[in-house]
C-alpha cells in the first residue's frame, strides 16, 4: 500500500512539474492572430500593444497589404502587463479630461523616455524618477497614480506602443497655463493637444 501511495505522489509531482514547464513555455511563445475583414496592421498592433514595425518584421512583411483569413504572428511585447498598467494609471492621472490623442501622446512620452539615454531605461524608473528632490510626474507625488486606469487610458497605451518609433520624439509635456518652470518653455514644442504642450 505504501508503494502505491509513493507511486501516486511521484506521478502527481511529475505531472505538476510538466504542467509548470509547459505553461512557462507557452507564455514565452508568440501568439497568432487570424485577420478579420477590415483589419489593418495598425489596428492589430494597437489591439495587442506591439509596434507596427515589429508586427511587420515578425511576419516578413514590408507593405500594408493584408488579407482576411491570414494568420499573423504577434511578437511578444517588450512591455509587461504590469508596466502597461503603470503607464495607463499615469495617463489617466495626467490626462483626465484631455482628448484621446493627448492620452496617447502622454503614453508616448513615457515610452520615448525609456528609449532615451537621458532617462532611466525602465518604465518604473521613468515613472518614479526623482531629480533634485522633485518627482518627474505630479501624480506620483500626490498619489493619484495609485487609482485604477480607465479603458481609454489602457487603449491609449496600446496605441502608443503600436506607434512606437514613428513620432516626433516628445520627451516632455506640460500645461502652459500652470507650468512654473521657465526651463520647460525653452524646449522645442512638437505638438499641442488639448491643454498640453509636448516638447523635446
N, C-alpha and C positions, 0 to 999 in steps of 0.2 A: 504494500500500500504506500509506504514512504517513497519507493522508487517511482511510482506512478505520479505522486504529488510533485516530486522533483522534476520529472519529465514535463508535466503540465506547466510548472512555473518557468522552467528553462525555455519551453516553446513560446510561452507568453512574452518573455523578455526578448527573445529573438524577433518575434513579430513586432513588438513595440519599437525595437531599435530599427528594424527595417522600415517601418512606417515613418519614423522620425527622419531617417536618411532620405527616403523618397520624398517626403514633404519638403525638406530642405532643398532638394534638387529642383523640385517643381517651382518653388518660389524664386529661385535664382534664374530660371529659364525665361526666355522671352515668350510673349503670348502672341496669338494671331487674332486678326480681325477680318471678318468677311464683309467686303464692301457692299453697301446698300445703295440703291439708286439715289442719285442726288448728292452723295457724299463727295467730299474733296479731301485732298491730303491735309489741308488746313483744318477742316472740321474733325478729322480723325486724330490729328496731332493734338488739337485742343481738348478733345474728349479724354485722351489718355495722359495729357500733360507731358508730352515729349516734343522736342524741337522738330519742326517740319524737315529741316536739313537731315536730322538723324533718321527720321522715318524714311525719307527718300534713299539715304545711303544704305539703311538696313535691307531695303528691297531692291537695291541696284537700279534705281530709277533716276532719271535726270529731268524728265518733263512732267507736265501736270496731268497727262492722260491717265484716266483711271476707269476701269470697267467694273460694273456691278457684278458681284459673284466672285471676284478675285479675292484670294486670301493674302492679307498683308502681314508681315512680321512686325510686331510692335516692340521696339527696343526697350530695354529697361531704362527707367528714368534715373538720372543722376541725383535726383532729389527724392528723399524718402517721404513716406506718407506723413510722418511726424513733422518734417521740415515744411512740407506743403501746408500743413495745418498752422504752423507757426507764422508763415508768411501770410496766410489768409486771415489770421487773427490780427496781425499788424495792419493789413489792408483795411479790414473792417474798422479798426480803431482810427486809422489815419484818414480814411477816405469816406467815412459815413456822410451821406448826403451829397457826395460828389457824383458826377456822371460815371457810367460804367467804364468808359475809356480811361478815366482818371484812376480807377481801381486797378486796371491792367497796368497802367504806367507806374503806379506805386510798386506793384509786384515786380515790375521790370527793373526798377531802381535797385531793389534788394538783390536780384539775380546779377545785375551788372556789377554791383559792389563785390559780390562773391568772386566774380571773374576778374576783378581789377587787382593789380598788385598793391594798390594803395589802401586796401581794406582787408579785414580778415577773410580767409578763404573758405569759411563755412557759413551756412545760413544762421546758425546760432550765434557765431562770432559777430556777424554783421548786425543782426537784430539787437543783441545785447551789448554792443560796443559802447564803451565809455571812454571819453577822451577829455583830459583836463578836468575831471570831476563831473562831466556832463554826459548824459545818455544821448546817443545819436537820434533816438526817437522818443518823443514825449510819452506815448502810450506805455513804454517800458517803465518810465519814471512814475506815472500816475496809476499804473496797474490796469488800465483798460485793455491792454494786450491779453489779459487773462480771460476776457469774455469770449464766448464761442463765436466762431466765424459764421457769417450768413452764407447762403447758397451763392449769391452774386460774387462774394469775395473769393470763395473756393473756385468758382468758374474763372474768375479773373486770373488767379494764379496759374491755372492750366493754360489759359490763353497766353500769358506771359512766357510760360515755358515753351509753348509752341512757337512763339515769336522770337525766341532767344537767338541772339546773334544777328538780328536784322534791323534793330532800332538805331536811334541816333546817339546811343551811349550815355543816356542820362544817369547821373550818379547822385543827384540831389533833387529834392522837391521842397517847396515852401509856399506859404501863403503870403504874398507881398503886402497884404493889409495888416498882418500880425507879426511878421518876421522882425526881429530886433537886431540880428547880426548884419553889420554892414558888409562883412566879407561875402555873405551869400549873394548879395546883389552884384558882386564883381564877377560871378560865374557866368559863362556863356549859356543863354537860355536856348533850350532845344525845342520846347513846345509849352503852350499854356492850355490847360484843360480845367474847366470849371474855375475853382478858386486857387488852384495850384499852378505854380510855375515849375517846370522841370529844367534842370541845368546839368552841365558837365564841367 
